[in-house]
């Protein structure tokens, strides 16, 4: 059951700024589709945020500084290219589903949750929307979850779209 006061997310005529955290998973696409079908208003300004962790570079025996820098630079370029393609894909999805006011922000950071919290403040959004992988309690406790982090560290309303029932059961 979804309970939200309209005061928390704005009245029908107001322009709302909505941050939607995305990655390349089916869970974030489900969150986008859920938002667009259930909550989206034509005046909403959507800020999509993709936070990628910096690439890990395994150092081989005898690799010199310039070689490490080159390997890291190539890995970083690939991460940025994937984020840019994600932006194109999401903008096309939104256009196809009737969303007009779309921005896409890309960040590379070690803490995706903290980056989402920071960007929500910087962008002054009224609502944060995220997909959830539906991890079990034990896995979530040891590995953590970005949605848990955001829920406990932001002062803005957060809507977490759970996985479909059959997906959640399969992942536990």
C-alpha positions as CSV (number, residue, x, y, z in Angstrom):
1,X,0.0,0.0,0.0
2,X,1.5,3.3,-1.0
3,X,0.7,6.2,1.3
4,X,2.0,9.7,0.4
5,X,0.7,13.1,1.2
6,X,0.4,15.4,-1.7
7,X,2.0,18.0,0.5
8,X,5.2,16.0,0.5
9,X,5.4,15.8,-3.2
10,X,3.6,18.9,-4.4
11,X,0.1,19.8,-5.6
12,X,-1.1,18.8,-9.1
13,X,-0.3,22.2,-10.6
14,X,3.2,22.5,-9.1
15,X,6.4,21.8,-10.8
16,X,8.1,18.9,-9.0
17,X,11.7,18.0,-9.3
18,X,12.1,14.2,-9.1
19,X,15.4,12.4,-8.8
20,X,15.4,8.8,-10.2
21,X,18.5,6.8,-9.4
22,X,19.4,4.5,-12.3
23,X,21.9,1.9,-13.4
24,X,21.8,-0.7,-16.1
25,X,19.5,-3.1,-14.2
26,X,16.0,-4.3,-14.8
27,X,15.2,-2.9,-11.3
28,X,15.9,0.7,-12.2
29,X,14.0,0.3,-15.5
30,X,11.0,-1.1,-13.5
31,X,11.2,2.0,-11.1
32,X,11.2,4.3,-14.1
33,X,8.2,2.6,-15.7
34,X,6.4,2.5,-12.3
35,X,6.9,6.2,-11.8
36,X,5.9,7.2,-15.3
37,X,2.7,5.1,-15.1
38,X,1.7,5.9,-11.5
39,X,3.0,9.3,-10.4
40,X,4.3,11.3,-13.4
41,X,2.8,14.6,-14.2
42,X,3.6,16.5,-17.5
43,X,5.1,19.4,-15.5
44,X,7.6,17.2,-13.5
45,X,11.3,17.8,-14.0
46,X,13.1,14.5,-14.0
47,X,16.7,14.3,-12.9
48,X,18.1,10.9,-13.6
49,X,21.3,10.0,-11.7
50,X,23.7,7.3,-12.5
51,X,26.6,6.7,-10.0
52,X,29.3,4.3,-11.1
53,X,32.0,3.1,-8.9
54,X,35.5,3.9,-10.1
55,X,37.0,1.0,-12.1
56,X,39.1,-1.5,-10.2
57,X,42.5,-2.1,-11.9
58,X,44.4,-5.2,-10.9
59,X,48.1,-4.4,-10.8
60,X,50.2,-7.0,-12.6
61,X,53.7,-7.8,-11.5
62,X,56.2,-5.3,-12.9
63,X,53.6,-2.8,-14.2
64,X,55.1,0.6,-14.2
65,X,53.3,3.9,-13.3
66,X,52.5,5.0,-16.9
67,X,51.2,1.5,-17.8
68,X,48.9,1.5,-14.7
69,X,47.7,5.0,-15.6
70,X,46.9,3.9,-19.2
71,X,44.9,0.8,-18.0
72,X,43.0,2.9,-15.5
73,X,42.3,5.6,-18.1
74,X,40.9,3.1,-20.5
75,X,38.7,1.5,-17.8
76,X,37.5,4.9,-16.8
77,X,36.7,5.8,-20.4
78,X,34.6,2.6,-20.7
79,X,32.7,3.5,-17.5
80,X,31.9,6.9,-18.9
81,X,30.9,5.6,-22.3
82,X,28.5,3.1,-20.6
83,X,26.9,5.9,-18.6
84,X,26.5,8.1,-21.7
85,X,24.8,5.2,-23.5
86,X,22.5,4.7,-20.5
87,X,21.6,8.4,-20.7
88,X,20.6,8.0,-24.3
89,X,18.6,4.8,-23.6
90,X,16.7,6.4,-20.7
91,X,15.9,9.6,-22.6
92,X,14.5,7.5,-25.4
93,X,12.4,5.5,-23.0
94,X,11.1,8.6,-21.3
95,X,10.2,10.3,-24.6
96,X,8.4,7.1,-25.7
97,X,6.4,7.2,-22.5
98,X,5.6,10.9,-22.6
99,X,8.1,12.5,-20.2
100,X,9.4,15.7,-21.6
101,X,11.6,17.5,-19.0
102,X,14.6,15.1,-18.5
103,X,18.1,15.7,-17.4
104,X,20.8,13.0,-16.8
105,X,23.7,13.3,-14.3
106,X,26.6,11.0,-14.2
107,X,28.9,10.6,-11.3
108,X,31.9,8.3,-10.5
109,X,32.2,7.7,-6.8
110,X,33.0,5.0,-4.3
111,X,29.7,5.5,-2.4
112,X,26.7,5.6,-4.7
113,X,24.3,6.1,-1.8
114,X,26.1,9.1,-0.5
115,X,26.3,10.6,-4.0
116,X,22.5,10.2,-4.5
117,X,21.9,11.9,-1.2
118,X,24.2,14.7,-2.1
119,X,22.7,15.2,-5.5
120,X,19.2,15.2,-4.2
121,X,20.2,18.1,-1.9
122,X,22.1,19.9,-4.7
123,X,19.2,19.6,-7.1
124,X,16.7,20.4,-4.4
125,X,14.4,17.6,-5.4
126,X,11.0,16.8,-3.8
127,X,11.2,13.1,-4.3
128,X,13.8,10.3,-4.8
129,X,12.8,7.2,-6.6
130,X,14.8,4.0,-6.7
131,X,14.4,0.4,-7.7
132,X,15.2,-2.4,-5.2
133,X,16.8,-5.7,-6.0
134,X,14.9,-7.4,-3.2
135,X,17.8,-8.8,-1.3
136,X,17.2,-11.0,1.7
137,X,17.9,-9.6,5.2
138,X,21.2,-11.4,5.6
139,X,22.6,-10.4,2.3
140,X,21.5,-6.8,2.8
141,X,23.0,-6.7,6.2
142,X,26.5,-7.8,5.1
143,X,26.6,-6.2,1.6
144,X,24.5,-3.1,2.3
145,X,22.1,-1.7,-0.1
146,X,22.1,1.7,-1.9
147,X,18.3,2.1,-1.2
148,X,18.8,1.4,2.5
149,X,21.6,4.0,2.7
150,X,19.6,6.6,0.9
151,X,16.5,6.0,3.1
152,X,18.5,6.4,6.3
153,X,20.7,9.4,5.2
154,X,18.4,11.8,3.3
155,X,15.8,14.2,4.6
156,X,13.7,13.9,1.4
157,X,10.9,11.6,0.6
158,X,12.1,8.3,-0.9
159,X,10.0,5.8,-2.9
160,X,11.6,2.4,-3.4
161,X,10.0,0.3,-6.1
162,X,10.3,-3.4,-5.0
163,X,11.0,-6.2,-7.5
164,X,8.2,-8.1,-9.0
165,X,7.1,-11.0,-6.7
166,X,8.6,-13.7,-8.9
167,X,11.9,-11.9,-9.3
168,X,12.3,-11.3,-5.5
169,X,11.6,-15.0,-4.7
170,X,14.2,-16.1,-7.3
171,X,16.9,-13.8,-5.9
172,X,16.6,-14.9,-2.2
